[in-house]
Amino acid sequence: MSEKTWTIPAPVGQLLGRLPALPGSMLFVTGLNLALAKKLNPDVTPLLIGKKLRLCVTDAQWAFDFEWRNDRFVACAKGATADLTISASAHDFVKLARRQEDPDTLFFNRRLAMEGDTELGLLVKNTIDAIELPVLDLEPFKPAQVLARLRARLVPH
């Protein structure tokens, strides 16, 4: 039996799409730096300098703009054309992060799109594939888990 595919409801996506882009990009690059910055091969980072990247979460109508500068990812204001744009649904990005789906499979099934500098896209894909990352565990973020932790903190023992 296959896992159910979910999407962010259109009204929620429309609301998210109206939020200012820069704070979201700042939060995104903070996570990116914690997960990836120190793991990047020193041969790769010079190739990223001056390249603007955009990650689009299609169903959330959210885009994160960032670049590599001073040995870390930094958020960029939206506006200029990105050198590379990677787009997919929130569900597919989660599956990629959890290593439950291969980017090539998503790409060939037209669920992941790359636009712009193809060579940069292959560099990004191959770099991420080469890094040993822990599998993203979403269990602690389920509402019941979050509420249980909050309850444990708030209710005196």
CYANA upper distance limits for C-alpha pairs under 8 A (distance plus 0.5 A):
  5 THR  CA     91 HIS  CA      7.45
  6 TRP  CA     91 HIS  CA      6.69
  7 THR  CA     59 ASP  CA      6.88
  7 THR  CA     89 SER  CA      7.59
  7 THR  CA     90 ALA  CA      7.46
  7 THR  CA     91 HIS  CA      6.93
  8 ILE  CA     12 VAL  CA      7.11
  8 ILE  CA     13 GLY  CA      6.78
  8 ILE  CA     59 ASP  CA      6.10
  8 ILE  CA     60 ALA  CA      6.56
  8 ILE  CA     90 ALA  CA      7.83
  9 PRO  CA     13 GLY  CA      6.72
  9 PRO  CA     59 ASP  CA      8.00
 10 ALA  CA     14 GLN  CA      6.54
 10 ALA  CA     59 ASP  CA      7.56
 10 ALA  CA     60 ALA  CA      8.28
 11 PRO  CA     15 LEU  CA      6.75
 12 VAL  CA     16 LEU  CA      6.62
 12 VAL  CA     60 ALA  CA      7.59
 13 GLY  CA     17 GLY  CA      6.44
 13 GLY  CA     59 ASP  CA      6.36
 13 GLY  CA     60 ALA  CA      4.53
 13 GLY  CA     61 GLN  CA      5.87
 13 GLY  CA     62 TRP  CA      8.29
 14 GLN  CA     18 ARG  CA      7.07
 14 GLN  CA     60 ALA  CA      7.71
 14 GLN  CA     61 GLN  CA      7.08
 15 LEU  CA     19 LEU  CA      7.53
 16 LEU  CA     60 ALA  CA      6.64
 16 LEU  CA     61 GLN  CA      6.97
 16 LEU  CA     62 TRP  CA      7.06
 17 GLY  CA     60 ALA  CA      7.17
 17 GLY  CA     61 GLN  CA      5.18
 17 GLY  CA     62 TRP  CA      5.96
 20 PRO  CA     24 GLY  CA      7.95
 21 ALA  CA     25 SER  CA      6.76
 21 ALA  CA     62 TRP  CA      8.08
 21 ALA  CA     63 ALA  CA      7.40
 21 ALA  CA     64 PHE  CA      7.42
 21 ALA  CA     77 ALA  CA      7.78
 21 ALA  CA     78 LYS  CA      7.19
 22 LEU  CA     26 MET  CA      6.59
 22 LEU  CA     64 PHE  CA      8.22
 22 LEU  CA     65 ASP  CA      8.37
 22 LEU  CA     75 ALA  CA      7.34
 22 LEU  CA     76 CYS  CA      7.38
 22 LEU  CA     77 ALA  CA      6.21
 22 LEU  CA     78 LYS  CA      7.70
 23 PRO  CA     27 LEU  CA      6.83
 24 GLY  CA     28 PHE  CA      6.59
 24 GLY  CA     64 PHE  CA      7.20
 25 SER  CA     29 VAL  CA      6.60
 25 SER  CA     63 ALA  CA      8.14
 25 SER  CA     64 PHE  CA      5.10
 25 SER  CA     65 ASP  CA      6.42
 25 SER  CA     66 PHE  CA      7.43
 25 SER  CA     75 ALA  CA      5.80
 25 SER  CA     76 CYS  CA      7.79
 26 MET  CA     30 THR  CA      6.75
 26 MET  CA     74 VAL  CA      7.68
 26 MET  CA     75 ALA  CA      5.68
 27 LEU  CA     31 GLY  CA      7.06
 28 PHE  CA     32 LEU  CA      6.68
 28 PHE  CA     64 PHE  CA      7.48
 29 VAL  CA     33 ASN  CA      6.33
 29 VAL  CA     66 PHE  CA      7.61
 29 VAL  CA     73 PHE  CA      6.30
 29 VAL  CA     74 VAL  CA      6.57
 29 VAL  CA     75 ALA  CA      6.77
 30 THR  CA     34 LEU  CA      6.78
 30 THR  CA     73 PHE  CA      8.41
 31 GLY  CA     35 ALA  CA      6.60
 32 LEU  CA     36 LEU  CA      6.12
 32 LEU  CA     37 ALA  CA      7.40
 32 LEU  CA     73 PHE  CA      7.72
 33 ASN  CA     37 ALA  CA      5.10
 33 ASN  CA     38 LYS  CA      7.98
 33 ASN  CA     72 ARG  CA      6.78
 33 ASN  CA     73 PHE  CA      6.65
 34 LEU  CA     38 LYS  CA      8.35
 35 ALA  CA     39 LYS  CA      8.36
 35 ALA  CA    133 LEU  CA      8.25
 36 LEU  CA     40 LEU  CA      6.83
 37 ALA  CA     71 ASP  CA      7.84
 37 ALA  CA     72 ARG  CA      6.29
 37 ALA  CA     73 PHE  CA      7.69
 39 LYS  CA    131 ILE  CA      7.33
 40 LEU  CA     44 VAL  CA      7.31
 40 LEU  CA     45 THR  CA      7.46
 40 LEU  CA    127 THR  CA      7.85
 40 LEU  CA    131 ILE  CA      8.03
 41 ASN  CA     45 THR  CA      7.38
 41 ASN  CA    127 THR  CA      8.34
 42 PRO  CA     46 PRO  CA      8.04
 43 ASP  CA     47 LEU  CA      8.19
 44 VAL  CA     48 LEU  CA      7.31
 44 VAL  CA    123 LEU  CA      8.37
 44 VAL  CA    127 THR  CA      8.19
 45 THR  CA     49 ILE  CA      7.20
 45 THR  CA     68 TRP  CA      7.96
 45 THR  CA     71 ASP  CA      8.13
 48 LEU  CA     67 GLU  CA      7.91
 48 LEU  CA     68 TRP  CA      6.31
 49 ILE  CA     67 GLU  CA      7.73
 49 ILE  CA     68 TRP  CA      5.88
 49 ILE  CA     69 ARG  CA      6.68
 50 GLY  CA     67 GLU  CA      7.40
 50 GLY  CA     68 TRP  CA      7.52
 50 GLY  CA     69 ARG  CA      8.12
 51 LYS  CA     67 GLU  CA      6.41
 51 LYS  CA     68 TRP  CA      7.68
 51 LYS  CA     82 ALA  CA      8.14
 51 LYS  CA     83 ASP  CA      6.39
 51 LYS  CA     84 LEU  CA      8.42
 52 LYS  CA     65 ASP  CA      7.53
 52 LYS  CA     66 PHE  CA      6.40
 52 LYS  CA     67 GLU  CA      5.37
 52 LYS  CA     68 TRP  CA      8.44
 52 LYS  CA     81 THR  CA      8.32
 52 LYS  CA     82 ALA  CA      5.43
 52 LYS  CA     83 ASP  CA      5.72
 52 LYS  CA     84 LEU  CA      7.26
 53 LEU  CA     65 ASP  CA      6.27
 53 LEU  CA     66 PHE  CA      5.87
 53 LEU  CA     67 GLU  CA      6.37
 53 LEU  CA     82 ALA  CA      5.93
 53 LEU  CA     83 ASP  CA      6.46
 53 LEU  CA     84 LEU  CA      5.54
 53 LEU  CA     85 THR  CA      6.48
 54 ARG  CA     63 ALA  CA      6.96
 54 ARG  CA     64 PHE  CA      5.94
 54 ARG  CA     65 ASP  CA      4.98
 54 ARG  CA     66 PHE  CA      6.92
 54 ARG  CA     82 ALA  CA      6.50
 54 ARG  CA     84 LEU  CA      6.75
 54 ARG  CA     85 THR  CA      5.11
 54 ARG  CA     86 ILE  CA      6.83
 55 LEU  CA     63 ALA  CA      6.02
 55 LEU  CA     64 PHE  CA      5.61
 55 LEU  CA     65 ASP  CA      7.14
 55 LEU  CA     85 THR  CA      6.30
 55 LEU  CA     86 ILE  CA      5.47
 55 LEU  CA     87 SER  CA      6.44
 56 CYS  CA     61 GLN  CA      7.77
 56 CYS  CA     62 TRP  CA      6.29
 56 CYS  CA     63 ALA  CA      4.80
 56 CYS  CA     64 PHE  CA      6.97
 56 CYS  CA     85 THR  CA      7.60
 56 CYS  CA     86 ILE  CA      6.59
 56 CYS  CA     87 SER  CA      5.02
 56 CYS  CA     88 ALA  CA      7.03
 57 VAL  CA     61 GLN  CA      6.44
 57 VAL  CA     62 TRP  CA      5.72
 57 VAL  CA     63 ALA  CA      6.69
 57 VAL  CA     87 SER  CA      6.46
 57 VAL  CA     88 ALA  CA      6.00
 57 VAL  CA     89 SER  CA      5.69
 57 VAL  CA     90 ALA  CA      6.12
 57 VAL  CA     93 PHE  CA      8.40
 58 THR  CA     62 TRP  CA      7.23
 58 THR  CA     87 SER  CA      6.89
 58 THR  CA     88 ALA  CA      6.15
 58 THR  CA     89 SER  CA      5.51
 58 THR  CA     90 ALA  CA      7.73
 59 ASP  CA     89 SER  CA      5.90
 59 ASP  CA     90 ALA  CA      7.12
 60 ALA  CA     89 SER  CA      8.05
 60 ALA  CA     90 ALA  CA      7.54
 64 PHE  CA     75 ALA  CA      8.20
 65 ASP  CA     75 ALA  CA      6.40
 65 ASP  CA     76 CYS  CA      5.74
 65 ASP  CA     77 ALA  CA      7.28
 65 ASP  CA     78 LYS  CA      6.70
 65 ASP  CA     82 ALA  CA      8.28
 66 PHE  CA     73 PHE  CA      6.95
 66 PHE  CA     74 VAL  CA      5.91
 66 PHE  CA     75 ALA  CA      4.80
 66 PHE  CA     76 CYS  CA      5.43
 67 GLU  CA     73 PHE  CA      5.98
 67 GLU  CA     74 VAL  CA      6.04
 67 GLU  CA     75 ALA  CA      7.14
 67 GLU  CA     76 CYS  CA      7.45
 68 TRP  CA     72 ARG  CA      6.07
 68 TRP  CA     73 PHE  CA      4.95
 68 TRP  CA     74 VAL  CA      6.73
 69 ARG  CA     73 PHE  CA      6.57
 69 ARG  CA     74 VAL  CA      7.01
 82 ALA  CA    116 GLY  CA      7.97
 83 ASP  CA    116 GLY  CA      6.03
 83 ASP  CA    117 ASP  CA      6.23
 83 ASP  CA    120 LEU  CA      8.46
 84 LEU  CA    114 MET  CA      7.40
 84 LEU  CA    115 GLU  CA      6.26
 84 LEU  CA    116 GLY  CA      5.21
 84 LEU  CA    117 ASP  CA      6.04
 84 LEU  CA    118 THR  CA      8.25
 84 LEU  CA    120 LEU  CA      7.43
 84 LEU  CA    121 GLY  CA      7.02
 85 THR  CA    113 ALA  CA      8.36
 85 THR  CA    114 MET  CA      6.11
 85 THR  CA    115 GLU  CA      5.65
 85 THR  CA    116 GLY  CA      6.93
 86 ILE  CA    112 LEU  CA      7.62
 86 ILE  CA    113 ALA  CA      6.12
 86 ILE  CA    114 MET  CA      5.11
 86 ILE  CA    115 GLU  CA      7.14
 87 SER  CA    112 LEU  CA      6.20
 87 SER  CA    113 ALA  CA      5.56
 87 SER  CA    114 MET  CA      7.02
 88 ALA  CA     92 ASP  CA      6.62
 88 ALA  CA     93 PHE  CA      6.94
 88 ALA  CA    111 ARG  CA      6.45
 88 ALA  CA    112 LEU  CA      5.30
 88 ALA  CA    113 ALA  CA      7.05
 89 SER  CA     93 PHE  CA      6.84
 89 SER  CA    111 ARG  CA      8.03
 89 SER  CA    112 LEU  CA      8.47
 90 ALA  CA     94 VAL  CA      6.65
 91 HIS  CA     95 LYS  CA      6.74
 92 ASP  CA     96 LEU  CA      6.67
 92 ASP  CA    101 GLU  CA      8.26
 92 ASP  CA    106 LEU  CA      8.30
 92 ASP  CA    111 ARG  CA      7.89
 92 ASP  CA    112 LEU  CA      8.26
 93 PHE  CA     97 ALA  CA      6.65
 94 VAL  CA     98 ARG  CA      6.59
 95 LYS  CA     99 ARG  CA      6.59
 95 LYS  CA    100 GLN  CA      5.54
 95 LYS  CA    101 GLU  CA      5.97
 96 LEU  CA    100 GLN  CA      6.55
 96 LEU  CA    101 GLU  CA      5.74
 96 LEU  CA    102 ASP  CA      7.04
 96 LEU  CA    103 PRO  CA      7.32
 97 ALA  CA    135 VAL  CA      7.24
 97 ALA  CA    136 LEU  CA      6.34
 98 ARG  CA    135 VAL  CA      5.29
 98 ARG  CA    136 LEU  CA      5.14
 98 ARG  CA    137 ASP  CA      7.46
 99 ARG  CA    135 VAL  CA      6.74
 99 ARG  CA    136 LEU  CA      8.40
101 GLU  CA    105 THR  CA      7.70
101 GLU  CA    106 LEU  CA      7.76
102 ASP  CA    106 LEU  CA      6.97
103 PRO  CA    107 PHE  CA      6.51
103 PRO  CA    112 LEU  CA      7.76
103 PRO  CA    125 LYS  CA      8.38
104 ASP  CA    108 PHE  CA      6.61
105 THR  CA    109 ASN  CA      6.55
106 LEU  CA    110 ARG  CA      6.63
106 LEU  CA    111 ARG  CA      5.44
106 LEU  CA    112 LEU  CA      5.68
107 PHE  CA    111 ARG  CA      6.29
107 PHE  CA    112 LEU  CA      5.06
107 PHE  CA    113 ALA  CA      6.61
108 PHE  CA    112 LEU  CA      8.40
114 MET  CA    118 THR  CA      8.23
114 MET  CA    121 GLY  CA      7.39
116 GLY  CA    121 GLY  CA      8.43
117 ASP  CA    121 GLY  CA      6.76
118 THR  CA    122 LEU  CA      6.76
119 GLU  CA    123 LEU  CA      6.72
120 LEU  CA    124 VAL  CA      6.66
121 GLY  CA    125 LYS  CA      6.62
122 LEU  CA    126 ASN  CA      6.39
123 LEU  CA    127 THR  CA      6.42
124 VAL  CA    128 ILE  CA      6.68
125 LYS  CA    129 ASP  CA      6.62
126 ASN  CA    130 ALA  CA      6.61
127 THR  CA    131 ILE  CA      7.00
138 LEU  CA    142 LYS  CA      7.31
139 GLU  CA    145 GLN  CA      7.91
140 PRO  CA    145 GLN  CA      6.14
140 PRO  CA    146 VAL  CA      7.23
141 PHE  CA    145 GLN  CA      6.87
141 PHE  CA    146 VAL  CA      6.47
142 LYS  CA    146 VAL  CA      6.77
143 PRO  CA    147 LEU  CA      6.52
144 ALA  CA    148 ALA  CA      6.58
145 GLN  CA    149 ARG  CA      6.82
146 VAL  CA    150 LEU  CA      6.75
147 LEU  CA    151 ARG  CA      6.47
148 ALA  CA    152 ALA  CA      6.63
149 ARG  CA    153 ARG  CA      6.87
150 LEU  CA    154 LEU  CA      6.63
151 ARG  CA    155 VAL  CA      6.22
152 ALA  CA    156 PRO  CA      8.29
